[in-house]
């Protein structure tokens, strides 16, 4: 099973991606949600995602950085 991180500064988008998609059917497990790129970097040692779905425009560190 692939480990998935969802990164977006809007909580409703994160919750929607988590709940509206059947990740198990796609052989994925959501292991981390983060509000921006820096928050994801802070959690990487524990979360260790295989896939990251990220927003591009976010505060502190955007999705391209």
PyMOL Python script that loads the backbone (N, CA, C, O; Angstrom):
from pymol import cmd

cmd.read_pdbstr("""\
ATOM      1  N   UNK A   1       0.844  -1.174   0.000  1.00  0.00           N
ATOM      2  CA  UNK A   1       0.000   0.000   0.000  1.00  0.00           C
ATOM      3  C   UNK A   1       0.897   1.248   0.000  1.00  0.00           C
ATOM      4  O   UNK A   1       1.882   1.320   0.735  1.00  0.00           O
ATOM      5  N   UNK A   2       0.533   2.222  -0.838  1.00  0.00           N
ATOM      6  CA  UNK A   2       1.288   3.465  -0.916  1.00  0.00           C
ATOM      7  C   UNK A   2       0.881   4.400   0.216  1.00  0.00           C
ATOM      8  O   UNK A   2      -0.284   4.450   0.608  1.00  0.00           O
ATOM      9  N   UNK A   3       1.842   5.125   0.727  1.00  0.00           N
ATOM     10  CA  UNK A   3       1.617   6.095   1.805  1.00  0.00           C
ATOM     11  C   UNK A   3       1.452   7.472   1.168  1.00  0.00           C
ATOM     12  O   UNK A   3       2.280   7.881   0.355  1.00  0.00           O
ATOM     13  N   UNK A   4       0.393   8.187   1.531  1.00  0.00           N
ATOM     14  CA  UNK A   4      -0.003   9.424   0.865  1.00  0.00           C
ATOM     15  C   UNK A   4      -0.025  10.593   1.837  1.00  0.00           C
ATOM     16  O   UNK A   4      -0.512  10.467   2.961  1.00  0.00           O
ATOM     17  N   UNK A   5       0.510  11.745   1.395  1.00  0.00           N
ATOM     18  CA  UNK A   5       0.421  12.993   2.164  1.00  0.00           C
ATOM     19  C   UNK A   5      -0.383  13.999   1.360  1.00  0.00           C
ATOM     20  O   UNK A   5      -0.188  14.135   0.152  1.00  0.00           O
ATOM     21  N   UNK A   6      -1.281  14.700   2.023  1.00  0.00           N
ATOM     22  CA  UNK A   6      -2.091  15.736   1.388  1.00  0.00           C
ATOM     23  C   UNK A   6      -1.711  17.068   2.010  1.00  0.00           C
ATOM     24  O   UNK A   6      -1.781  17.239   3.227  1.00  0.00           O
ATOM     25  N   UNK A   7      -1.304  18.020   1.157  1.00  0.00           N
ATOM     26  CA  UNK A   7      -0.811  19.308   1.636  1.00  0.00           C
ATOM     27  C   UNK A   7      -1.620  20.422   0.981  1.00  0.00           C
ATOM     28  O   UNK A   7      -1.590  20.578  -0.240  1.00  0.00           O
ATOM     29  N   UNK A   8      -2.337  21.191   1.785  1.00  0.00           N
ATOM     30  CA  UNK A   8      -3.116  22.324   1.297  1.00  0.00           C
ATOM     31  C   UNK A   8      -3.380  23.250   2.477  1.00  0.00           C
ATOM     32  O   UNK A   8      -3.594  22.790   3.598  1.00  0.00           O
ATOM     33  N   UNK A   9      -3.363  24.553   2.222  1.00  0.00           N
ATOM     34  CA  UNK A   9      -3.582  25.506   3.315  1.00  0.00           C
ATOM     35  C   UNK A   9      -5.060  25.672   3.663  1.00  0.00           C
ATOM     36  O   UNK A   9      -5.383  26.321   4.657  1.00  0.00           O
ATOM     37  N   UNK A  10      -5.955  25.105   2.874  1.00  0.00           N
ATOM     38  CA  UNK A  10      -7.381  25.191   3.171  1.00  0.00           C
ATOM     39  C   UNK A  10      -7.865  23.848   3.718  1.00  0.00           C
ATOM     40  O   UNK A  10      -7.789  22.815   3.053  1.00  0.00           O
ATOM     41  N   UNK A  11      -8.360  23.900   4.945  1.00  0.00           N
ATOM     42  CA  UNK A  11      -8.778  22.674   5.639  1.00  0.00           C
ATOM     43  C   UNK A  11      -9.885  21.942   4.893  1.00  0.00           C
ATOM     44  O   UNK A  11      -9.897  20.711   4.864  1.00  0.00           O
ATOM     45  N   UNK A  12     -10.809  22.674   4.293  1.00  0.00           N
ATOM     46  CA  UNK A  12     -11.923  22.027   3.595  1.00  0.00           C
ATOM     47  C   UNK A  12     -11.434  21.221   2.390  1.00  0.00           C
ATOM     48  O   UNK A  12     -12.008  20.180   2.068  1.00  0.00           O
ATOM     49  N   UNK A  13     -10.400  21.685   1.736  1.00  0.00           N
ATOM     50  CA  UNK A  13      -9.821  20.953   0.600  1.00  0.00           C
ATOM     51  C   UNK A  13      -9.146  19.679   1.098  1.00  0.00           C
ATOM     52  O   UNK A  13      -9.330  18.610   0.516  1.00  0.00           O
ATOM     53  N   UNK A  14      -8.363  19.789   2.173  1.00  0.00           N
ATOM     54  CA  UNK A  14      -7.714  18.598   2.738  1.00  0.00           C
ATOM     55  C   UNK A  14      -8.741  17.559   3.158  1.00  0.00           C
ATOM     56  O   UNK A  14      -8.610  16.380   2.833  1.00  0.00           O
ATOM     57  N   UNK A  15      -9.756  17.997   3.877  1.00  0.00           N
ATOM     58  CA  UNK A  15     -10.783  17.062   4.348  1.00  0.00           C
ATOM     59  C   UNK A  15     -11.542  16.451   3.172  1.00  0.00           C
ATOM     60  O   UNK A  15     -11.877  15.266   3.196  1.00  0.00           O
ATOM     61  N   UNK A  16     -11.814  17.255   2.144  1.00  0.00           N
ATOM     62  CA  UNK A  16     -12.505  16.741   0.966  1.00  0.00           C
ATOM     63  C   UNK A  16     -11.692  15.681   0.256  1.00  0.00           C
ATOM     64  O   UNK A  16     -12.223  14.632  -0.108  1.00  0.00           O
ATOM     65  N   UNK A  17     -10.408  15.938   0.055  1.00  0.00           N
ATOM     66  CA  UNK A  17      -9.550  14.947  -0.591  1.00  0.00           C
ATOM     67  C   UNK A  17      -9.457  13.668   0.227  1.00  0.00           C
ATOM     68  O   UNK A  17      -9.412  12.571  -0.329  1.00  0.00           O
ATOM     69  N   UNK A  18      -9.428  13.808   1.528  1.00  0.00           N
ATOM     70  CA  UNK A  18      -9.335  12.627   2.395  1.00  0.00           C
ATOM     71  C   UNK A  18     -10.619  11.801   2.379  1.00  0.00           C
ATOM     72  O   UNK A  18     -10.574  10.571   2.350  1.00  0.00           O
ATOM     73  N   UNK A  19     -11.747  12.475   2.397  1.00  0.00           N
ATOM     74  CA  UNK A  19     -13.000  11.750   2.580  1.00  0.00           C
ATOM     75  C   UNK A  19     -13.751  11.416   1.290  1.00  0.00           C
ATOM     76  O   UNK A  19     -14.523  10.457   1.270  1.00  0.00           O
ATOM     77  N   UNK A  20     -13.549  12.167   0.229  1.00  0.00           N
ATOM     78  CA  UNK A  20     -14.322  11.935  -0.983  1.00  0.00           C
ATOM     79  C   UNK A  20     -13.699  10.911  -1.934  1.00  0.00           C
ATOM     80  O   UNK A  20     -14.367  10.422  -2.846  1.00  0.00           O
ATOM     81  N   UNK A  21     -12.442  10.590  -1.727  1.00  0.00           N
ATOM     82  CA  UNK A  21     -11.770   9.624  -2.584  1.00  0.00           C
ATOM     83  C   UNK A  21     -11.552   8.343  -1.784  1.00  0.00           C
ATOM     84  O   UNK A  21     -11.097   8.385  -0.641  1.00  0.00           O
ATOM     85  N   UNK A  22     -11.875   7.225  -2.385  1.00  0.00           N
ATOM     86  CA  UNK A  22     -11.665   5.940  -1.739  1.00  0.00           C
ATOM     87  C   UNK A  22     -10.206   5.532  -1.954  1.00  0.00           C
ATOM     88  O   UNK A  22      -9.881   4.829  -2.911  1.00  0.00           O
ATOM     89  N   UNK A  23      -9.345   5.978  -1.062  1.00  0.00           N
ATOM     90  CA  UNK A  23      -7.912   5.745  -1.211  1.00  0.00           C
ATOM     91  C   UNK A  23      -7.559   4.267  -1.117  1.00  0.00           C
ATOM     92  O   UNK A  23      -6.630   3.813  -1.785  1.00  0.00           O
ATOM     93  N   UNK A  24      -8.274   3.520  -0.309  1.00  0.00           N
ATOM     94  CA  UNK A  24      -7.985   2.086  -0.176  1.00  0.00           C
ATOM     95  C   UNK A  24      -8.183   1.361  -1.502  1.00  0.00           C
ATOM     96  O   UNK A  24      -7.428   0.447  -1.833  1.00  0.00           O
ATOM     97  N   UNK A  25      -9.195   1.768  -2.257  1.00  0.00           N
ATOM     98  CA  UNK A  25      -9.444   1.179  -3.567  1.00  0.00           C
ATOM     99  C   UNK A  25      -8.256   1.423  -4.509  1.00  0.00           C
ATOM    100  O   UNK A  25      -8.012   0.637  -5.425  1.00  0.00           O
ATOM    101  N   UNK A  26      -7.527   2.511  -4.277  1.00  0.00           N
ATOM    102  CA  UNK A  26      -6.357   2.863  -5.085  1.00  0.00           C
ATOM    103  C   UNK A  26      -5.059   2.373  -4.453  1.00  0.00           C
ATOM    104  O   UNK A  26      -3.969   2.759  -4.878  1.00  0.00           O
ATOM    105  N   UNK A  27      -5.179   1.537  -3.458  1.00  0.00           N
ATOM    106  CA  UNK A  27      -4.020   0.991  -2.732  1.00  0.00           C
ATOM    107  C   UNK A  27      -3.193   2.087  -2.063  1.00  0.00           C
ATOM    108  O   UNK A  27      -1.963   2.041  -2.064  1.00  0.00           O
ATOM    109  N   UNK A  28      -3.887   3.075  -1.490  1.00  0.00           N
ATOM    110  CA  UNK A  28      -3.220   4.184  -0.803  1.00  0.00           C
ATOM    111  C   UNK A  28      -3.789   4.349   0.598  1.00  0.00           C
ATOM    112  O   UNK A  28      -4.938   4.003   0.872  1.00  0.00           O
ATOM    113  N   UNK A  29      -2.954   4.884   1.471  1.00  0.00           N
ATOM    114  CA  UNK A  29      -3.350   5.199   2.839  1.00  0.00           C
ATOM    115  C   UNK A  29      -2.873   6.609   3.140  1.00  0.00           C
ATOM    116  O   UNK A  29      -1.688   6.904   2.987  1.00  0.00           O
ATOM    117  N   UNK A  30      -3.785   7.494   3.572  1.00  0.00           N
ATOM    118  CA  UNK A  30      -3.413   8.859   3.937  1.00  0.00           C
ATOM    119  C   UNK A  30      -2.699   8.798   5.282  1.00  0.00           C
ATOM    120  O   UNK A  30      -3.299   8.443   6.297  1.00  0.00           O
ATOM    121  N   UNK A  31      -1.415   9.146   5.284  1.00  0.00           N
ATOM    122  CA  UNK A  31      -0.618   9.077   6.504  1.00  0.00           C
ATOM    123  C   UNK A  31      -0.314  10.449   7.078  1.00  0.00           C
ATOM    124  O   UNK A  31       0.177  10.562   8.201  1.00  0.00           O
ATOM    125  N   UNK A  32      -0.610  11.515   6.296  1.00  0.00           N
ATOM    126  CA  UNK A  32      -0.258  12.848   6.765  1.00  0.00           C
ATOM    127  C   UNK A  32      -1.091  13.900   6.048  1.00  0.00           C
ATOM    128  O   UNK A  32      -1.321  13.820   4.841  1.00  0.00           O
ATOM    129  N   UNK A  33      -1.540  14.889   6.819  1.00  0.00           N
ATOM    130  CA  UNK A  33      -2.137  16.097   6.271  1.00  0.00           C
ATOM    131  C   UNK A  33      -1.293  17.260   6.782  1.00  0.00           C
ATOM    132  O   UNK A  33      -0.897  17.282   7.947  1.00  0.00           O
ATOM    133  N   UNK A  34      -1.018  18.234   5.900  1.00  0.00           N
ATOM    134  CA  UNK A  34      -0.218  19.377   6.312  1.00  0.00           C
ATOM    135  C   UNK A  34      -0.778  20.651   5.691  1.00  0.00           C
ATOM    136  O   UNK A  34      -1.422  20.614   4.642  1.00  0.00           O
ATOM    137  N   UNK A  35      -0.523  21.790   6.359  1.00  0.00           N
ATOM    138  CA  UNK A  35      -1.057  23.075   5.916  1.00  0.00           C
ATOM    139  C   UNK A  35      -0.161  23.793   4.919  1.00  0.00           C
ATOM    140  O   UNK A  35      -0.614  24.716   4.243  1.00  0.00           O
ATOM    141  N   UNK A  36       1.092  23.391   4.812  1.00  0.00           N
ATOM    142  CA  UNK A  36       2.011  23.966   3.822  1.00  0.00           C
ATOM    143  C   UNK A  36       3.240  23.074   3.707  1.00  0.00           C
ATOM    144  O   UNK A  36       3.373  22.085   4.429  1.00  0.00           O
ATOM    145  N   UNK A  37       4.130  23.431   2.798  1.00  0.00           N
ATOM    146  CA  UNK A  37       5.308  22.616   2.552  1.00  0.00           C
ATOM    147  C   UNK A  37       6.205  22.458   3.763  1.00  0.00           C
ATOM    148  O   UNK A  37       6.767  21.386   3.984  1.00  0.00           O
ATOM    149  N   UNK A  38       6.343  23.513   4.548  1.00  0.00           N
ATOM    150  CA  UNK A  38       7.197  23.431   5.739  1.00  0.00           C
ATOM    151  C   UNK A  38       6.612  22.475   6.768  1.00  0.00           C
ATOM    152  O   UNK A  38       7.346  21.719   7.405  1.00  0.00           O
ATOM    153  N   UNK A  39       5.300  22.508   6.932  1.00  0.00           N
ATOM    154  CA  UNK A  39       4.653  21.581   7.870  1.00  0.00           C
ATOM    155  C   UNK A  39       4.856  20.136   7.424  1.00  0.00           C
ATOM    156  O   UNK A  39       5.041  19.250   8.258  1.00  0.00           O
ATOM    157  N   UNK A  40       4.822  19.894   6.122  1.00  0.00           N
ATOM    158  CA  UNK A  40       5.084  18.546   5.624  1.00  0.00           C
ATOM    159  C   UNK A  40       6.528  18.145   5.898  1.00  0.00           C
ATOM    160  O   UNK A  40       6.783  17.029   6.350  1.00  0.00           O
ATOM    161  N   UNK A  41       7.474  19.041   5.632  1.00  0.00           N
ATOM    162  CA  UNK A  41       8.882  18.723   5.895  1.00  0.00           C
ATOM    163  C   UNK A  41       9.109  18.374   7.360  1.00  0.00           C
ATOM    164  O   UNK A  41       9.899  17.484   7.676  1.00  0.00           O
ATOM    165  N   UNK A  42       8.420  19.071   8.246  1.00  0.00           N
ATOM    166  CA  UNK A  42       8.549  18.793   9.674  1.00  0.00           C
ATOM    167  C   UNK A  42       8.050  17.394  10.028  1.00  0.00           C
ATOM    168  O   UNK A  42       8.528  16.788  10.987  1.00  0.00           O
ATOM    169  N   UNK A  43       7.093  16.880   9.260  1.00  0.00           N
ATOM    170  CA  UNK A  43       6.487  15.575   9.555  1.00  0.00           C
ATOM    171  C   UNK A  43       7.083  14.423   8.738  1.00  0.00           C
ATOM    172  O   UNK A  43       6.749  13.263   8.980  1.00  0.00           O
ATOM    173  N   UNK A  44       7.950  14.723   7.786  1.00  0.00           N
ATOM    174  CA  UNK A  44       8.487  13.684   6.900  1.00  0.00           C
ATOM    175  C   UNK A  44       9.139  12.508   7.621  1.00  0.00           C
ATOM    176  O   UNK A  44       8.908  11.366   7.223  1.00  0.00           O
ATOM    177  N   UNK A  45       9.936  12.727   8.652  1.00  0.00           N
ATOM    178  CA  UNK A  45      10.581  11.570   9.295  1.00  0.00           C
ATOM    179  C   UNK A  45       9.587  10.533   9.825  1.00  0.00           C
ATOM    180  O   UNK A  45       9.865   9.334   9.792  1.00  0.00           O
ATOM    181  N   UNK A  46       8.441  10.986  10.307  1.00  0.00           N
ATOM    182  CA  UNK A  46       7.441  10.052  10.841  1.00  0.00           C
ATOM    183  C   UNK A  46       6.482   9.550   9.762  1.00  0.00           C
ATOM    184  O   UNK A  46       6.123   8.372   9.750  1.00  0.00           O
ATOM    185  N   UNK A  47       6.072  10.432   8.864  1.00  0.00           N
ATOM    186  CA  UNK A  47       5.057  10.074   7.866  1.00  0.00           C
ATOM    187  C   UNK A  47       5.629   9.233   6.723  1.00  0.00           C
ATOM    188  O   UNK A  47       4.998   8.265   6.298  1.00  0.00           O
ATOM    189  N   UNK A  48       6.796   9.583   6.229  1.00  0.00           N
ATOM    190  CA  UNK A  48       7.459   8.886   5.122  1.00  0.00           C
ATOM    191  C   UNK A  48       6.508   8.565   3.965  1.00  0.00           C
ATOM    192  O   UNK A  48       6.346   7.395   3.620  1.00  0.00           O
ATOM    193  N   UNK A  49       5.867   9.594   3.349  1.00  0.00           N
ATOM    194  CA  UNK A  49       4.924   9.320   2.257  1.00  0.00           C
ATOM    195  C   UNK A  49       5.639   8.892   0.976  1.00  0.00           C
ATOM    196  O   UNK A  49       6.771   9.296   0.709  1.00  0.00           O
ATOM    197  N   UNK A  50       4.951   8.071   0.198  1.00  0.00           N
ATOM    198  CA  UNK A  50       5.413   7.690  -1.134  1.00  0.00           C
ATOM    199  C   UNK A  50       4.895   8.684  -2.171  1.00  0.00           C
ATOM    200  O   UNK A  50       5.544   8.931  -3.188  1.00  0.00           O
ATOM    201  N   UNK A  51       3.712   9.254  -1.898  1.00  0.00           N
ATOM    202  CA  UNK A  51       3.039  10.177  -2.812  1.00  0.00           C
ATOM    203  C   UNK A  51       2.652  11.425  -2.037  1.00  0.00           C
ATOM    204  O   UNK A  51       2.187  11.336  -0.901  1.00  0.00           O
ATOM    205  N   UNK A  52       2.842  12.599  -2.654  1.00  0.00           N
ATOM    206  CA  UNK A  52       2.421  13.864  -2.048  1.00  0.00           C
ATOM    207  C   UNK A  52       1.490  14.573  -3.027  1.00  0.00           C
ATOM    208  O   UNK A  52       1.855  14.825  -4.175  1.00  0.00           O
ATOM    209  N   UNK A  53       0.288  14.889  -2.562  1.00  0.00           N
ATOM    210  CA  UNK A  53      -0.641  15.718  -3.330  1.00  0.00           C
ATOM    211  C   UNK A  53      -0.605  17.083  -2.678  1.00  0.00           C
ATOM    212  O   UNK A  53      -0.937  17.223  -1.501  1.00  0.00           O
ATOM    213  N   UNK A  54      -0.200  18.102  -3.447  1.00  0.00           N
ATOM    214  CA  UNK A  54       0.013  19.413  -2.846  1.00  0.00           C
ATOM    215  C   UNK A  54      -0.601  20.542  -3.657  1.00  0.00           C
ATOM    216  O   UNK A  54      -0.671  20.494  -4.885  1.00  0.00           O
ATOM    217  N   UNK A  55      -1.040  21.550  -2.934  1.00  0.00           N
ATOM    218  CA  UNK A  55      -1.453  22.812  -3.522  1.00  0.00           C
ATOM    219  C   UNK A  55      -0.177  23.530  -3.971  1.00  0.00           C
ATOM    220  O   UNK A  55       0.891  23.286  -3.412  1.00  0.00           O
ATOM    221  N   UNK A  56      -0.270  24.394  -4.950  1.00  0.00           N
ATOM    222  CA  UNK A  56       0.904  25.128  -5.407  1.00  0.00           C
ATOM    223  C   UNK A  56       1.117  26.393  -4.575  1.00  0.00           C
ATOM    224  O   UNK A  56       2.226  26.650  -4.108  1.00  0.00           O
ATOM    225  N   UNK A  57       0.060  27.179  -4.390  1.00  0.00           N
ATOM    226  CA  UNK A  57       0.191  28.466  -3.705  1.00  0.00           C
ATOM    227  C   UNK A  57      -0.237  28.339  -2.240  1.00  0.00           C
ATOM    228  O   UNK A  57      -1.420  28.201  -1.927  1.00  0.00           O
ATOM    229  N   UNK A  58       0.771  28.391  -1.345  1.00  0.00           N
ATOM    230  CA  UNK A  58       0.524  28.294   0.092  1.00  0.00           C
ATOM    231  C   UNK A  58       1.493  29.218   0.822  1.00  0.00           C
ATOM    232  O   UNK A  58       2.530  29.580   0.266  1.00  0.00           O
ATOM    233  N   UNK A  59       1.175  29.606   2.052  1.00  0.00           N
ATOM    234  CA  UNK A  59       2.093  30.439   2.825  1.00  0.00           C
ATOM    235  C   UNK A  59       3.339  29.662   3.260  1.00  0.00           C
ATOM    236  O   UNK A  59       3.376  28.436   3.157  1.00  0.00           O
ATOM    237  N   UNK A  60       4.328  30.360   3.732  1.00  0.00           N
ATOM    238  CA  UNK A  60       5.624  29.833   4.210  1.00  0.00           C
ATOM    239  C   UNK A  60       6.381  29.091   3.119  1.00  0.00           C
ATOM    240  O   UNK A  60       7.400  29.597   2.649  1.00  0.00           O
ATOM    241  N   UNK A  61       5.935  27.926   2.700  1.00  0.00           N
ATOM    242  CA  UNK A  61       6.604  27.163   1.654  1.00  0.00           C
ATOM    243  C   UNK A  61       5.529  26.612   0.705  1.00  0.00           C
ATOM    244  O   UNK A  61       4.655  25.847   1.115  1.00  0.00           O
ATOM    245  N   UNK A  62       5.612  27.013  -0.558  1.00  0.00           N
ATOM    246  CA  UNK A  62       4.574  26.575  -1.500  1.00  0.00           C
ATOM    247  C   UNK A  62       4.840  25.158  -2.005  1.00  0.00           C
ATOM    248  O   UNK A  62       5.838  24.533  -1.647  1.00  0.00           O
ATOM    249  N   UNK A  63       3.939  24.670  -2.833  1.00  0.00           N
ATOM    250  CA  UNK A  63       4.026  23.308  -3.327  1.00  0.00           C
ATOM    251  C   UNK A  63       5.174  23.055  -4.299  1.00  0.00           C
ATOM    252  O   UNK A  63       5.573  21.907  -4.491  1.00  0.00           O
ATOM    253  N   UNK A  64       5.708  24.099  -4.910  1.00  0.00           N
ATOM    254  CA  UNK A  64       6.825  23.931  -5.834  1.00  0.00           C
ATOM    255  C   UNK A  64       8.171  23.880  -5.119  1.00  0.00           C
ATOM    256  O   UNK A  64       9.121  23.261  -5.598  1.00  0.00           O
ATOM    257  N   UNK A  65       8.234  24.530  -3.986  1.00  0.00           N
ATOM    258  CA  UNK A  65       9.491  24.518  -3.224  1.00  0.00           C
ATOM    259  C   UNK A  65       9.732  23.143  -2.659  1.00  0.00           C
ATOM    260  O   UNK A  65      10.737  22.920  -1.984  1.00  0.00           O
TER     261      UNK A  65
END
""", "prot")
cmd.dss("prot")
cmd.show_as("cartoon", "prot")
cmd.util.cbc("prot")
cmd.orient("prot")
